[in-house]
Each structure stands twice: as C-alpha cells, then as structure tokens.
Amino acid sequence: IIWAAGFLAVFTGGILRHLLFRRRILKASRPEADPAVTVLWEQIQQDAGLKKRLAPPVRSGLIRTPVSIGLFRASLRIVLPETSYSEAELRLVFRHELAHILRSDPHAKLFMTFCTAVCWWNPLMYPAMRCAAEGR
C-alpha cells in the first residue's frame, strides 16, 4: 500500500507539473504574427515528409529558448520565445524541435516519469531523471 501510494503521488505529480507548465506557457502565448515564420514551419514539415501537419508555432514571453510541448499530435505545439531569429536560425530551431517530436521524446519523458514513480523510494532515480531530461 505504501509503494502504491508513493507511485501514485510521484506519477500523478509529474503529469500535473507538466500539464500546469504547458497550460501556463500556452495561456501566455500568442499566435505567430509573421507569416514567413509559419510558411517556413510548413516547409520544414514538408521536407521531413510529415503527411499530417502540426499546429503552427506560437510565441511566449515566459520562455527563453524554443520548446516543443505536448504528448499527442493534436496537442503538440512549438513555442518560440519573444526573440527575433534569422531565417537560418529558425530553420535550425524548427528542425531541432521536429527531431524531438519525431524521435518521440515526449513519450520518453513520460516513460521516465513512470520509471521514477515505480522506483520512487530510490533516491538515485530523481537525479537520473533530471540527467535524462537535460540530455546528459
């Protein structure tokens, strides 16, 4: 019973933290105003061979670096900071974020949350999850 309670607390907490983070970022975001950015995003998706297109990027002042958030295709969003980028930089940003999506990194992060919840009693799981999230 103690293990199950710990599992539920850690797993539910991890999911809730992600959902609250996602909600806070997207609530403070605005649609991309520059049509050239949206056209470039569409072109990058086409070059990657995506048949089902992802939602256009949005801008948020709450982040400092570009991020892709969401678990399912319908909820995936690319969020850009309120920073101006050259076309070459945007191309790299979009390719990078699309690589995360195509590699199923959001699913891997959910799996790491699950693994941490399974072994919630092991103090080494928490630094391991942080290292995995940071890509180390």
N, C-alpha and C positions, 0 to 999 in steps of 0.2 A: 504494500500500500504506500509506503514511504517513497519507494522508487517511482511508482506510477504518479504520485503527486509531484515529485520533482520533475519527471519527464513532461507532464502537462504544463507545469509552470514555465519551464525553460522553452519548450517548443511554442507554446502559445505566446509567451513574452517575445520571442524572436519574431514571430509572424506579426504581432501587433506593433512592434517597433518599426518594422519595415512598412506596414500599412500607414502608420501615422507619419513617418518620414515622407512617403510617397504623397500622401494627402496634403501635407504642409507645403511641399515643393510645388505640386501641381496647382494648388489653390492660389499660390502667389505667382503663377506663371501667366504668360500672355502668348497668344499665337505669334509665330514668326512674322514680322512685318515686311521683310524683304522678300519679294517673290523669287529673286535669283537664288536665295538660300533653299527655298522649297524645291525649285527646279533642280538644283544640284543634288538634293537629297533623293529626289525621284530618279535622277540619272545614276547615282551610286547604287540604288536598289536594283535598277535595271541591269547595270553592269555585273552585279552579284548574282543575277539570274533569279531574283525573287519574283514569283508569279503573283502572290498576294502582297500588296503594298502595305507598309506600316504607316502609322499616322505621321503627319508632318511634325517637324520639330517645334518645340516651344522654347521660350526664354524665361529665365527666372533670376531674380536678384539674390536669391538665397543660397546659390551655389557658386563656387569659384572655378570649377572645372566641369567640362561636359560629362553627362552621366546618362546611362540608359536605365530606366526603371520599369518594373512590371514583370510579371511572370508569364502571362499568356499573350499571344499575338494581338488580341483585341485591346489589351491594356498596356502594351509596351509603348513607351514614349522616350524620345531623345530630348533631353533638356540641356539647353545651352545657357551659359552664364550671360549676363549683360555685358559682353565684351565684343568688340569688333574683331572679325577674323578676315584674313585674305582668302581668296578662293582656294589657294593651295592648302592653307591651314584647315579650312572647312572640309576639304576633300579628305584630308588625313583624319580629322575628327570623326567624320561620318563613317569612314572605312573602319576605324578603330572600334567605334560603338557597334557597328554592324557585325564586326567579328565577335564581339562579346555575345551578341544575340544569337548568331549562327552557331557558335560554339556551345550554346545552352548554358552559359554562365549563370543566369538567374536560377536555373534548375539545380545547378551545382551548389549554389549558395543555400538554397532551400534544403538540399541533402546534407550539407554541413551543419545547418541548424538542427536537423533531425538527429544527426550523429552526436552532436553536442548534447542534445536532450536525452538521448539514450544513455550517454555516459556523463550525465550532469554532475555526478559525485566525484569525477576525476578532475582535479584542478588543472591538469595539463591540456584538457580539451579547450578551455577558453583561450589560452594563448595560441593554440593550434588553429582555432577558428579565425582569430584575428590575422594570423600569418596567411592563411588561405585567402581571406578576403582582400588582403593587401597584395596578393600575388607573389608572396615570397616562398 
